[in-house]
Every structure is written in structure tokens, then in C-alpha cells.
Amino acid sequence: MAAIICGSLAFDTIMTFEGRFAEQILPDQLHILNVSFLVPALRRDFGGCAGNIAYALKLLGGQPLPMATVGNDGADYLQRLQDLGISTEYVRQVSDTYTAQAMIMTDRDNNQITAFHPGAMMQAHLTAIEARPDVRLGIISPDGRDAMLSHAAQFQAAGIPFVFDPGQGLPMFDGSELARFIEQATWVTVNDYEGKMLCERTGWTPADISRRVQGLVITLGAEGSEVWVDGEKTLVPPVQAEAVVDPTGCGDAWRGALLFGLEQGWDLVRCAELGSRVGALKIAQRGPQNYQLNFSV
């Protein structure tokens, strides 16, 4: 079974700030904010939600089909996907812009400040989803606004169950648009901050949302996750990581595991347990696509 993964392919420039953001930003001076952070460590990684989720799903033995757009600098990313055995049939390359770029700064407490240039991602809506016999599952992860709206409608029209995972794209949508996404989706995943925003904008509680889909999962970082099904909450405990090195891409690793479990027909609690294991592996390695499995599924 193949899974279409709608989202971004991006180059991540990851910087490490050895202090704490909270000690450098003065709350009473935000109206004249002007700060500079010394970042002795810097590296460039392959990233983007679609790429990161596809990487995790492929490691687990799934068949990811990333649906994304890269720019005139995207040849290396296309080659990487092919080297990993990940299909690029749904990856469009455009010549008039750059591939999406994320500039991510992480402090000593693993707080992050990110600047994101969407680039080619803004043309992602030009690729359409159609029904095909080997595709039984999909996910809408952060992407261009038009792409997220159109791909959700196309998944529904094609009869393909999908996960709605708005991530950092959630603020682009108002309450009625978010409610429509939920009504179209089969499952919803958010982190705790996004979950609060989703509930505030829709006026629905987590229990309400879970009754409109087959399940809602709220990830809680180091605290594990909440699985909501039919209004009932189950707390899934975290897995202790060997080391806490870099949180970049942890949520995407978790979602790759979620897709794998859904492909296997698992319930959401079992999917979330696998997500915690994969997330713990990811956070112990630098970069979103540099970890390997050390267990059998």
C-alpha cells in the first residue's frame, strides 16, 4: 500500500545558539526588538515535512509518495530521494524559484526560532491527487495554502482516507476552513500548541473533534501524546531518548510512524506508541533525516 504525503521539500539551515532565547529577549522591549545571536554551529540538511515524513515511513518499510514542489536548486534533493528508493513521480520541479528554505535556530533548551521561505512550495497546488488502486492512505502536512485546501478536497473526492496535520500552516486558516478540513479528514494530528489553536478557532473541544473523525492525536513532546477516539482520551507515555541532541523533524518522524501503523490497520494507540519510539531515535541525531532504526517493527 502506498501513501501520498502532501507537504514541503525544503533545505534546512540549522544553527545552534549556546544560550537561552529567554535570557536575550526582553519582554517589555518587544516593540523595539533588535537582537543578534552568535551561532558557532551551522549545517544544511534535507528537510521539509513531506521529505521528513517520507524518510521515516520508508525506514519502517512503507511506500511513501511525496507530493511536493522543488525549485531550480532541487536536483540534489531529487537525487537523494531516488537514492533512498523513494518515488519522485509526484515531485514537480519548477525553474523560476528556489526550493523552500527553513532557517532554524535552536537554543540550549531546544526552543526553536524558524524563518521559512516557501519558494516553489507555493506552486504545490498545480499537482493534483487522483484515485489509483495502490494508494490507500494520505496526509496533508504543512504546504502552500492553496495546495492544502485543494489536496484535502481531492483526497475526499478520490475516496482516499487521510490525516490532516496542519502543523505550522494552521494559522493560515480561519475557523470555518479548519472545520472543513476536519470534516473531510479521517484522522487529525496536532501538537499541544496547535491543538489549543485548533480548538480556539473551531470552537470545538478535543472530544468534539474526535467524534467528527476516526481519531485525534495531540503530541506532547517529552510528555508523550493524547489519543482521542469517540470523545475518550488515552495518554500514551513517551519513550526515553538516549540523548536529546536536535528536535528538528521529531514531529515528522512521529507522523511517518503513524502512517506506517495506519497502513498496517493498527489502532491509534499502537500507532502513537511506535511514533514515540521513532521520535526518540530522531531527537538523538542531528538533522531531520539522519537517524536509523535500531529495532524491528
Protein Blocks (a to p, Z undefined) as FASTA:
>chain_A
ZZddedddddddddddfbdfklmpcfklmmmgccddddfbacdddedjklmmmmmmmmno
pacdddddddfklmmmmmmmmmnopafklpccdfkbccddddddddfkopacddddfklm
mmmmmpccdddfklcbdcdddddfklmmmmmmmmmmnopacdddfkjmlmmpcfklmmmm
mmmpmbdcddfklmmmmmmmnopafklmmmmmnbdcddehjnopaddeehiacddddddd
fbdfblghklmmmmmmmmmmmmnopafklmmmmmmmmmmmmmmpgcjklcccfbdZZ
